[in-house]
Amino acid sequence: MIRFDHITKKYPGTTRPALNSIDVEILRGEFVFLVGASGSGKSSCLRLVLKEEKPTSGSIHVLGQDLRSISNRKVPYFRRNMGVVFQDFRLLPNKTVFDNVAFSLQVIGKSRGFIQEAVPDTLKMVGLAEKSQRLPHELSGGEQQRVAIARAIVNKPQILLADEPTGNLDPTTSAEIMSLLASINASGTTVIMATHEAGIVDQMQRRVIELVHGEIVRDERQGGYATASIPTILPAPTTDAPASEPAPVAAVYARPAAAPKPALTHPSAPVPETSLSLHQAAAAAVAAAASPVSSPVSRPEPAAPAPVVVPPTEDAPHTPVPPMTRPVLPVAQDDEPEQLTLAEKLGLRAPGEKPDQTGEQNVGPTR
Ligand SMILES: Nc1ncnc2c1ncn2[C@@H]1O[C@H](COP(=O)(O)OP(=O)(O)OP(=O)(O)O)[C@@H](O)[C@H]1O
C-alpha cells in the first residue's frame, strides 16, 4: 500500500538529510506509529506520502502508484484517497460542524444528496451527531479533533495520516481519540500516526517504526514507545494484503544497535522558512479564510504517558466506517499558482479547477 525504496530526503540549505535511505513497507489495514525525537523525520515521512514533498532520491509507491508518475496537477486527486488529521485541528472557524465536514465533499463535487447522507453518518460515527450545528469554538478540543477526523474520513479514504493528533489534548480525551482512530482502522483504513506520546503507543501495542536522525532504528510489529531490543522488520513481499488478513510477520533481522535513543522532547527546532510545512500551509489557509477563532496552534509539552488508557484495539467498536480519507493538504509547492482558493490550499481541488458553489473563500498566497 505504501512503500519507500531507498528514500533520502534532503531539504535545501541543510547538510544532513532529514531521511537517510529509508526502506519501509506499510500494508493495507495496518495501524502504524511513527515515533522518534523532534527532527527525526516523522513529518517528512508523512509529507512524502502525501507528495507534498519529493524525495531527493529513491522511489515511493502509494496505492500502487509510483508517486513520480503523478503530475503536480493530479496531486489533489491523488490525495483524495487520503485523509489527514493535524495536531491543531485546522477547522474552518466560521462554519458549523456539519459544514466543516461537508466542505471537503462539496469541493470535490459530491451531490447535495450524498452530502446530506454522508455527513450525518460520519458525525454519528465520531459521536457528534447532536452537535452538527455548533461552531468550532463552541466545542471542546477533543470534539474539535473529532470534527477534523470526521472531515478526514467522510469520503472514505484508504489511508489516514495523523500528525500528532493528540498533541493538544489531555490524556483522557487523547484516549477517546485513539479509540476512534482504532475504530476507523478496524473498518479497513490504514492509519499512520506520528506521535511523541509514549502512553498511547504503549497501550495500543501496534506496529512501531522509530526514527533517529532520519534512519529507521526499530520496526516492531507490536511495539511500545521504547523497547530494549531494536529489531527491524523487513518489508513483506506483497504490497496489498487485504485488511482482513493478519499482517504478515516478516523476517526479523538484527540491525546494528542504533544510536542511543534520544530524549523524546517536543519539537523545538524551527522549520526553515524556505519551505512551508504541511502544518503551516494548512494552518495559514484556514487562518486566512476565517476570522480569529479556535484552533490552538502552540505545541504543548508531551502528555504524561502513564495515565493514558487506550482501549485495546480488539475492543474498539467496529462501527462501519468507510475505508478512505480526504486530503487536507496544501498542493505541491511548484504547482501553486499565485492566488489559491482554500480548497486548493487544502489539496481538495487542483489549482485552476473551476470551483462550484460551496461558499469557498479565496485566500492569498501564504508564501
Ligand atoms: N522545509 C524544511 N526545510 C529544511 N529543513 C526541514 C524542513 N522540514 C523539516 N526539516 C528538517 O528535517 C528534519 C526532520 O524534520 P521533521 O519535521 O520531518 O521531523 P519530525 O520528526 O516530524 O519532528 P517533530 O516531532 O518536531 O515534528 C529536521 O532536521 C528539520 O529541521
The ligand as an SDF file (V2000), in Angstrom:
LIG
                    3D

 31 33  0  0  0  0  0  0  0  0999 V2000
   11.0450   22.5160    4.9270 N   0  0  0  0  0  0  0  0  0  0  0  0
   12.1870   22.1940    5.5280 C   0  0  0  0  0  0  0  0  0  0  0  0
   13.3390   22.8160    5.1810 N   0  0  0  0  0  0  0  0  0  0  0  0
   14.5070   22.4730    5.7540 C   0  0  0  0  0  0  0  0  0  0  0  0
   14.6180   21.5530    6.7140 N   0  0  0  0  0  0  0  0  0  0  0  0
   13.4950   20.9130    7.1000 C   0  0  0  0  0  0  0  0  0  0  0  0
   12.2260   21.2020    6.5390 C   0  0  0  0  0  0  0  0  0  0  0  0
   11.2960   20.4110    7.1170 N   0  0  0  0  0  0  0  0  0  0  0  0
   11.9670   19.6730    8.0020 C   0  0  0  0  0  0  0  0  0  0  0  0
   13.2690   19.9610    8.0010 N   0  0  0  0  0  0  0  0  0  0  0  0
   14.3130   19.3360    8.8000 C   0  0  0  0  0  0  0  0  0  0  0  0
   14.2530   17.9570    8.5480 O   0  0  0  0  0  0  0  0  0  0  0  0
   14.4480   17.2200    9.7550 C   0  0  0  0  0  0  0  0  0  0  0  0
   13.2550   16.3380   10.0030 C   0  0  0  0  0  0  0  0  0  0  0  0
   12.1210   17.1580   10.2680 O   0  0  0  0  0  0  0  0  0  0  0  0
   10.6780   16.5520   10.5050 P   0  0  0  0  0  0  0  0  0  0  0  0
    9.7200   17.6880   10.6360 O   0  0  0  0  0  0  0  0  0  0  0  0
   10.4020   15.5230    9.4970 O   0  0  0  0  0  0  0  0  0  0  0  0
   10.8830   15.8410   11.9150 O   0  0  0  0  0  0  0  0  0  0  0  0
    9.8210   15.3270   12.9630 P   0  0  0  0  0  0  0  0  0  0  0  0
   10.3420   14.0490   13.4930 O   0  0  0  0  0  0  0  0  0  0  0  0
    8.4670   15.3230   12.3660 O   0  0  0  0  0  0  0  0  0  0  0  0
    9.9070   16.4360   14.0720 O   0  0  0  0  0  0  0  0  0  0  0  0
    8.7620   16.9730   15.0560 P   0  0  0  0  0  0  0  0  0  0  0  0
    8.4840   15.8490   16.0020 O   0  0  0  0  0  0  0  0  0  0  0  0
    9.4330   18.1180   15.7090 O   0  0  0  0  0  0  0  0  0  0  0  0
    7.5940   17.3600   14.2250 O   0  0  0  0  0  0  0  0  0  0  0  0
   14.6810   18.2680   10.8340 C   0  0  0  0  0  0  0  0  0  0  0  0
   16.0660   18.4300   10.9920 O   0  0  0  0  0  0  0  0  0  0  0  0
   14.0620   19.5030   10.2820 C   0  0  0  0  0  0  0  0  0  0  0  0
   14.6860   20.6640   10.7740 O   0  0  0  0  0  0  0  0  0  0  0  0
  1  2  1  0
  2  3  1  0
  2  7  2  0
  3  4  2  0
  4  5  1  0
  5  6  2  0
  6  7  1  0
  6 10  1  0
  7  8  1  0
  8  9  2  0
  9 10  1  0
 10 11  1  0
 11 12  1  0
 11 30  1  0
 12 13  1  0
 13 14  1  0
 13 28  1  0
 14 15  1  0
 15 16  1  0
 16 17  2  0
 16 18  1  0
 16 19  1  0
 19 20  1  0
 20 21  2  0
 20 22  1  0
 20 23  1  0
 23 24  1  0
 24 25  2  0
 24 26  1  0
 24 27  1  0
 28 29  1  0
 28 30  1  0
 30 31  1  0
M  END
$$$$
